[in-house]
Structures are given as structure tokens and as C-alpha cells.
Amino acid sequence: MERRKASPLPDQLCKCFTLAEIQAATNNFDHAFVIGSGKFGNVYKGFINGIKCEMAIKRFKSQSQQGAREFWKKIQLLS
């Protein structure tokens, strides 16, 4: 069983997915699923089993603390 880390975001705003669910949704981050890219990584289209909608999944690639803070701010803004 995988443990999920506590999120600083309210549960009613976001749904947390396991890495396995995200890998399945993006066909293990297949390049064919890339719909965009930016400063912090690629954006993939994804399909989660049981949810009838497409999702955009951003894979974070930066190792800097500043990049991580900006990434979390973007998540909070989009949520």
C-alpha cells in the first residue's frame, strides 16, 4: 500500500492520485501524451480510470527550491 503525503491544499479543491495512477494515466509519461512544456516540466494529457474526463498532468523536473515554491504556487492558483 502506498502512502500519500499530506497536501497543504484543502481536500475539497483537489484530488490526490498515487504515482502508479498517474503513470497509468499517462502511459508512464509517454512522449506521445505531451500536450505542452514549460519552465518546470512537461504537461501530459491523462485519463484516470473511473473519471470520465481528460486531465492535464504536469511532471515537475526542476531541482531548485525556488522552482519548487513557484510550482506549488501554480498548483494552488490552478486548484
C-alpha positions as CSV (number, residue, x, y, z in Angstrom):
1,M,0.0,0.0,0.0
2,E,1.4,3.4,-1.0
3,R,1.3,6.3,1.5
4,R,0.3,9.7,0.3
5,K,1.9,12.8,1.8
6,A,-0.3,15.4,3.4
7,S,-1.2,18.1,1.0
8,P,-1.3,21.8,2.0
9,L,-4.4,22.2,-0.2
10,P,-7.9,21.6,1.1
11,D,-9.3,18.1,0.1
12,Q,-12.4,19.6,-1.5
13,L,-10.3,21.5,-4.0
14,C,-8.0,18.7,-5.2
15,K,-8.0,15.0,-5.6
16,C,-4.6,13.3,-4.8
17,F,-3.5,10.5,-7.1
18,T,-0.8,7.9,-6.5
19,L,2.2,7.8,-8.7
20,A,1.0,4.5,-10.1
21,E,-2.3,6.1,-11.1
22,I,-0.6,9.0,-12.8
23,Q,1.8,6.6,-14.6
24,A,-1.1,4.6,-15.8
25,A,-3.0,7.7,-16.9
26,T,0.0,9.0,-19.0
27,N,1.2,5.6,-20.2
28,N,4.3,6.0,-18.0
29,F,4.8,9.6,-19.1
30,D,4.9,8.6,-22.8
31,H,6.1,11.5,-25.0
32,A,3.1,10.9,-27.3
33,F,0.9,12.2,-24.3
34,V,2.8,15.5,-24.0
35,I,0.5,18.5,-24.7
36,G,2.9,21.2,-23.6
37,S,6.0,22.1,-21.8
38,G,7.2,24.9,-19.6
39,K,9.8,26.1,-17.2
40,F,9.1,23.3,-14.6
41,G,8.4,20.3,-16.9
42,N,6.2,18.7,-19.4
43,V,2.4,18.7,-19.3
44,Y,0.7,15.4,-20.2
45,K,-2.8,14.5,-21.1
46,G,-4.1,11.7,-18.9
47,F,-7.1,9.5,-18.4
48,I,-7.8,8.2,-14.9
49,N,-9.9,5.1,-14.7
50,G,-13.3,5.8,-13.2
51,I,-13.2,9.5,-14.1
52,K,-14.8,10.5,-17.3
53,C,-12.7,13.4,-18.3
54,E,-9.3,14.2,-19.7
55,M,-6.7,15.6,-17.3
56,A,-3.6,17.7,-17.6
57,I,-0.8,16.3,-15.5
58,K,2.4,18.4,-15.1
59,R,5.6,16.5,-14.3
60,F,7.9,18.6,-12.2
61,K,11.6,18.5,-13.3
62,S,13.3,21.4,-11.6
63,Q,15.6,20.6,-8.6
64,S,15.8,24.2,-7.3
65,Q,14.0,25.3,-4.1
66,Q,12.8,28.5,-5.9
67,G,11.4,26.4,-8.7
68,A,9.6,24.1,-6.2
69,R,8.0,27.1,-4.5
70,E,6.8,28.6,-7.8
71,F,5.5,25.2,-8.8
72,W,3.4,24.9,-5.6
73,K,2.0,28.5,-6.1
74,K,0.9,27.5,-9.6
75,I,-0.8,24.4,-8.3
76,Q,-2.7,26.4,-5.7
77,L,-3.7,29.0,-8.3
78,L,-5.0,26.3,-10.7
79,S,-6.8,24.5,-7.9
